């Protein structure tokens, strides 16, 4: 568990600026790209030559403003495409993917930054608790739907392997095992979807854990798929940018926002500093997913290095819960996946 002293030190020792990377003429998708870490990452990709740079946002107005700001800030002359994505709806995810396929010829990098924190239990249009829907289920659906496009880029000529990177959090590796459902009882997504079990802090940690389980299982399945060997290689990893000053608390009551802002001010990084980790994660080599599926290890980029998995994640119970959660997520998403999208 990260201490206040750890946060104090990390805030004063931010990740290194990604150097030696070029995304010149690479098609890069960034979700949540109109603000916070998504916007800061999009700015870096623009500086590094990405074109087209695809900004996934919740409204055309926000996308237009982000595009204008990026051009003003960087002088970017490449193509910037605005696409609407509402992660609170599975249908919106599929509409987004269909439009992406129509408007973008290939996809080299996908950085999934979008996420929310809500103060109380509420459900979206698909009937799932909102944080679980957005941060876990819809992001997993999006990843599975865009993998064919990333694979297609992997089979084309060039020495830059496509990347699929998920923004996650150290919280996924710091869950108290006592918060988890017992073996043979309600599964993790079912627990997150139970209003009687909602607790803001605990819920945040558990959704990050569920998302990590999805990331690691996607990577394992992709790596073991015959269609992904050699010329079809796609790099899949996760990244934690550290504690950053973002607008993630926008849905919290005003008094909670004020108290968190006061607490975070001396202990957090700017979004520019946090985005360094996110962009650098999409330039890592195959080693960044090379141990992701093994029971004893996981690849998770943080503080310019790889975070070792917790004892729980390495345990038999941790692996069992990861498999159960993955199967639970797949059962929910199966109706929204096109046949042939992905081989399970």
Phi, psi and omega per residue, in radians:
X1 nan 2.343 3.139
X2 -1.291 2.317 3.129
X3 -1.649 2.958 3.080
X4 -1.058 -0.628 3.140
X5 -1.198 -0.601 3.059
X6 -1.091 -0.796 -3.137
X7 -1.107 -0.715 3.116
X8 -1.031 -0.796 -3.138
X9 -1.182 -0.763 -3.117
X10 -1.112 -0.656 3.138
X11 -1.094 -0.506 -3.108
X12 -1.708 -0.019 3.095
X13 -2.363 1.237 -3.066
X14 -1.203 2.888 3.100
X15 -1.041 2.767 3.124
X16 -1.235 2.586 3.030
X17 -1.118 2.269 3.130
X18 -1.101 2.054 -3.125
X19 -2.108 2.725 3.139
X20 1.343 0.070 3.113
X21 -1.738 2.524 3.014
X22 -2.424 2.336 3.036
X23 -2.018 0.523 -3.104
X24 -0.985 2.134 3.118
X25 1.045 0.395 3.030
X26 -1.667 2.447 3.093
X27 -1.463 2.037 -3.046
X28 -2.135 2.203 3.089
X29 -1.821 2.295 3.058
X30 -2.228 2.152 3.060
X31 -1.614 2.718 -3.050
X32 1.089 0.657 -2.895
X33 -1.515 0.013 -3.092
X34 -1.642 -0.127 -3.117
X35 -2.746 2.938 3.005
X36 0.999 -2.461 -3.068
X37 -1.164 -0.564 3.101
X38 -1.122 -0.809 3.125
X39 -1.113 -0.802 -3.119
X40 -1.068 -0.644 3.098
X41 -1.193 -0.717 3.116
X42 -1.057 -0.663 3.085
X43 -1.050 -0.780 -3.131
X44 -1.135 -0.718 3.111
X45 -1.086 -0.667 3.105
X46 -1.080 -0.776 3.118
X47 -1.074 -0.610 -3.086
X48 -1.543 0.180 2.935
X49 1.646 0.137 -3.110
X50 -1.010 2.339 3.075
X51 -2.887 2.093 0.034
X52 -1.355 2.577 3.001
X53 -1.731 2.044 -3.046
X54 -1.786 2.041 -3.132
X55 -1.742 1.976 3.083
X56 -1.630 2.051 -3.037
X57 -2.410 2.989 -3.065
X58 -1.540 -0.244 3.115
X59 -2.644 2.674 3.116
X60 -1.080 -0.667 -3.129
X61 -1.059 -0.790 3.127
X62 -1.156 -0.656 3.130
X63 -1.162 -0.762 3.120
X64 -1.078 -0.711 3.128
X65 -1.141 -0.723 3.131
X66 -1.127 -0.756 3.134
X67 -1.071 -0.809 3.137
X68 -1.070 -0.718 -3.131
X69 -1.159 -0.717 3.126
X70 -1.105 -0.770 3.130
X71 -1.103 -0.752 3.130
X72 -1.114 -0.688 -3.052
X73 -1.359 -0.548 -2.993
X74 -2.024 -0.324 -3.031
X75 1.269 0.335 -3.091
X76 -1.002 2.279 -3.133
X77 -1.934 -0.015 3.121
X78 -1.386 -3.118 -3.113
X79 -1.391 2.356 3.032
X80 -2.153 2.110 -3.084
X81 -1.890 2.328 3.095
X82 -1.785 2.189 3.062
X83 -2.246 2.467 -3.090
X84 -1.565 2.287 -3.139
X85 -2.422 2.129 3.076
X86 -2.058 1.791 -3.032
X87 -1.300 -0.083 3.079
X88 -1.410 0.021 -3.106
X89 -2.402 2.213 3.073
X90 -1.095 -0.683 -3.131
X91 -1.110 -0.650 3.100
X92 -1.122 -0.667 3.092
X93 -1.046 -0.814 -3.130
X94 -1.175 -0.641 3.069
X95 -1.097 -0.735 3.093
X96 -1.033 -0.836 -3.110
X97 -1.099 -0.710 3.118
X98 -1.073 -0.732 3.137
X99 -1.219 -0.666 3.077
X100 -1.020 -0.789 -3.130
X101 -1.124 -0.586 -3.134
X102 -1.307 -0.648 -2.974
X103 -1.736 -0.319 -3.073
X104 -2.097 2.128 -3.051
X105 -1.182 -0.729 3.123
X106 -2.519 2.877 -3.130
X107 -2.354 2.118 -3.104
X108 -1.743 -0.595 -3.075
X109 -2.456 2.365 3.002
X110 -2.250 2.069 3.097
X111 -1.941 1.939 -3.067
X112 -1.657 1.740 -3.054
X113 -1.828 -0.382 -2.963
X114 -1.137 2.419 3.098
X115 -2.973 2.880 -3.124
X116 -2.380 2.852 2.936
X117 -2.339 2.170 3.121
X118 -2.060 2.581 -2.988
X119 -1.421 -0.254 -3.079
X120 -2.527 3.024 -3.117
X121 -1.325 2.166 3.045
X122 -2.624 2.634 -3.101
X123 -1.962 2.716 3.072
X124 -1.648 -2.972 -3.065
X125 -1.173 -0.370 3.131
X126 -1.599 0.005 3.035
X127 1.583 0.132 3.139
X128 -1.869 2.619 3.099
X129 -0.926 2.385 -2.882
X130 -1.065 -0.799 -3.138
X131 -1.114 -0.698 3.101
X132 -1.123 -0.754 3.128
X133 -1.035 -0.906 -3.029
X134 -1.289 -0.939 -2.970
X135 -1.346 -0.432 -3.074
X136 -1.990 -1.129 -2.954
X137 -1.201 -0.901 -3.082
X138 -1.214 -0.646 3.086
X139 -1.129 -0.635 3.078
X140 -1.176 -0.758 3.094
X141 -1.024 -0.808 3.128
X142 -1.027 -0.797 -3.129
X143 -1.051 -0.793 -3.120
X144 -1.159 -0.610 -3.115
X145 -1.303 -0.475 -3.121
X146 -1.678 -0.110 3.128
X147 -1.025 -0.714 3.103
X148 -1.006 -0.641 -3.141
X149 -1.220 -0.673 3.070
X150 -1.157 -0.694 3.112
X151 -1.097 -0.681 3.122
X152 -1.083 -0.675 3.096
X153 -1.177 -0.581 -3.138
X154 -1.167 -0.471 -3.099
X155 -1.505 -0.156 3.126
X156 -1.455 2.946 -3.115
X157 -1.215 2.606 3.116
X158 2.401 2.788 -3.073
X159 -1.857 0.146 -3.139
X160 -1.874 1.936 -3.119
X161 -1.288 2.459 3.091
X162 -1.091 2.636 -3.112
X163 -2.231 2.442 2.959
X164 -2.147 1.945 -3.060
X165 -2.107 2.307 3.109
X166 -1.849 2.239 2.966
X167 -1.317 2.206 3.119
X168 -2.270 -2.704 -3.085
X169 -2.625 2.643 3.016
X170 -0.967 -0.410 3.132
X171 -0.973 -0.557 -3.125
X172 -1.119 -0.434 -3.120
X173 -1.768 0.094 -3.072
X174 -2.174 0.372 -3.135
X175 -1.230 2.371 3.035
X176 -1.302 2.094 -3.115
X177 -0.981 -0.404 3.129
X178 -1.205 -0.302 3.109
X179 -1.359 -0.251 -2.963
X180 -1.541 2.665 3.073
X181 -1.143 2.548 3.130
X182 -1.256 2.701 3.126
X183 -0.997 2.344 3.125
X184 1.493 -0.088 3.118
X185 -1.797 -2.812 -3.115
X186 -0.931 2.396 3.129
X187 -1.334 3.015 -2.979
X188 -1.127 -0.810 3.129
X189 -1.114 -0.670 3.073
X190 -1.083 -0.670 3.085
X191 -1.136 -0.775 3.134
X192 -1.142 -0.434 -3.106
X193 -1.612 0.109 -3.119
X194 -1.701 1.961 -3.092
X195 -1.076 -0.469 -3.128
X196 -1.246 -0.272 -3.105
X197 -1.843 0.130 -3.058
X198 -1.296 2.239 3.000
X199 -2.511 2.217 -2.951
X200 -0.961 -0.927 -3.099
X201 -1.155 -0.842 -3.124
X202 -1.076 -0.691 -3.115
X203 -1.114 -0.720 3.127
X204 -1.043 -0.838 -3.141
X205 -1.072 -0.763 -3.067
X206 -1.232 -0.601 3.081
X207 -1.187 -0.652 3.081
X208 -1.130 -0.643 3.088
X209 -1.149 -0.794 3.125
X210 -1.066 -0.713 3.108
X211 -1.113 -0.713 3.109
X212 -1.092 -0.710 3.084
X213 -1.027 -0.751 3.131
X214 -1.115 -0.775 -3.134
X215 -1.036 -0.860 -3.067
X216 -1.145 -0.610 -3.140
X217 -1.330 -0.607 3.031
X218 -1.057 -0.798 -3.138
X219 -1.087 -0.718 -3.127
X220 -1.138 -0.779 -3.128
X221 -1.163 -0.724 3.130
X222 -1.082 -0.806 -3.091
X223 -1.122 -0.603 -3.089
X224 -1.534 -0.089 -3.127
X225 -1.366 2.319 3.120
X226 -1.024 -0.574 -3.090
X227 -1.247 -0.156 -3.086
X228 -1.901 0.132 -3.096
X229 -1.439 2.557 3.048
X230 0.955 -1.763 -2.989
X231 -1.245 -0.144 -3.127
X232 -1.937 0.412 -3.050
X233 -1.176 2.311 3.014
X234 -2.200 2.252 3.114
X235 -1.496 2.198 3.134
X236 -2.152 2.218 3.122
X237 -2.660 -3.135 3.120
X238 -2.296 2.789 -3.071
X239 -2.568 2.471 3.006
X240 -1.997 2.085 -3.118
X241 -1.401 -0.044 -3.052
X242 1.492 -3.137 3.134
X243 -1.277 2.043 -3.085
X244 -2.217 2.709 3.115
X245 -1.498 1.670 -3.130
X246 -2.129 -3.056 3.088
X247 -1.749 0.412 -3.130
X248 -1.057 -0.419 -3.119
X249 -1.523 0.206 -3.006
X250 -1.068 -0.464 -3.115
X251 -1.594 -0.025 3.134
X252 -1.423 2.732 3.047
X253 -0.995 2.679 -3.028
X254 -1.007 -0.658 -3.089
X255 -1.232 -0.543 3.076
X256 -1.263 -0.667 3.096
X257 -1.083 -0.791 -3.125
X258 -1.102 -0.767 -3.111
X259 -1.162 -0.683 3.127
X260 -1.209 -0.682 3.117
X261 -1.111 -0.722 3.118
X262 -1.134 -0.683 3.127
X263 -1.190 -0.711 -3.020
X264 -1.363 -0.466 -2.982
X265 -0.863 -0.886 -3.123
X266 -1.487 -0.065 -2.994
X267 -2.054 0.195 -3.017
X268 -2.305 2.888 3.126
X269 -1.743 2.897 2.968
X270 -1.314 2.843 3.111
X271 -1.164 -0.533 3.097
X272 -1.095 -0.761 3.129
X273 -1.141 -0.715 3.115
X274 -1.147 -0.627 -3.105
X275 -1.167 -0.334 3.105
X276 -1.043 -0.734 3.128
X277 -1.148 -0.715 -3.086
X278 -1.134 -0.814 -3.126
X279 -1.188 -0.730 -3.141
X280 -1.133 -0.555 3.121
X281 -1.098 -0.512 3.138
X282 -1.506 0.144 3.044
X283 -2.061 0.103 -3.141
X284 -1.320 2.794 -3.125
X285 -1.561 -3.033 -3.102
X286 -0.991 -0.414 3.127
X287 -1.085 -0.339 -3.099
X288 -1.321 -0.163 2.996
X289 -2.190 0.030 -2.977
X290 -1.089 -0.455 3.137
X291 -2.051 0.243 -2.974
X292 -1.104 -0.579 -3.034
X293 -1.641 -0.132 -3.091
X294 -1.293 2.596 -3.073
X295 -1.124 -0.500 -3.020
X296 -1.684 0.019 -3.071
X297 -2.683 2.935 3.069
X298 -2.741 2.565 -3.119
X299 -1.777 2.010 -3.011
X300 -2.531 1.941 -3.016
X301 -1.462 2.164 -3.124
X302 -2.749 2.351 3.092
X303 0.966 0.768 3.102
X304 1.036 0.516 3.089
X305 -2.802 -3.129 -3.119
X306 -1.714 2.288 3.135
X307 -1.432 2.288 3.086
X308 -1.322 2.469 3.136
X309 -1.190 2.688 3.108
X310 -1.233 2.884 3.094
X311 -1.035 -0.663 3.134
X312 -1.111 -0.782 -3.120
X313 -1.097 -0.520 3.126
X314 -1.458 -0.251 -3.044
X315 -1.303 2.850 3.088
X316 -1.059 -0.700 3.116
X317 -1.149 -0.684 3.109
X318 -1.099 -0.751 3.119
X319 -1.173 -0.657 3.109
X320 -1.118 -0.775 3.133
X321 -1.157 -0.631 3.099
X322 -1.082 -0.790 3.125
X323 -1.134 -0.753 3.138
X324 -1.103 -0.722 -3.133
X325 -1.165 -0.719 3.102
X326 -1.053 -0.801 3.113
X327 -1.127 -0.633 3.095
X328 -1.121 -0.779 3.126
X329 -1.121 -0.770 -3.139
X330 -1.067 -0.698 3.134
X331 -1.083 -0.639 3.122
X332 -1.233 -0.718 -3.004
X333 -1.509 -0.316 -3.029
X334 -0.891 -0.731 3.137
X335 -1.115 -0.308 -3.071
X336 -1.796 0.021 3.117
X337 -1.705 2.342 3.057
X338 -1.285 2.486 3.075
X339 -1.080 2.277 -3.103
X340 1.629 -0.154 3.093
X341 -1.025 -0.779 -3.009
X342 -2.721 2.453 3.135
X343 -1.661 2.145 -3.125
X344 -1.826 nan nan
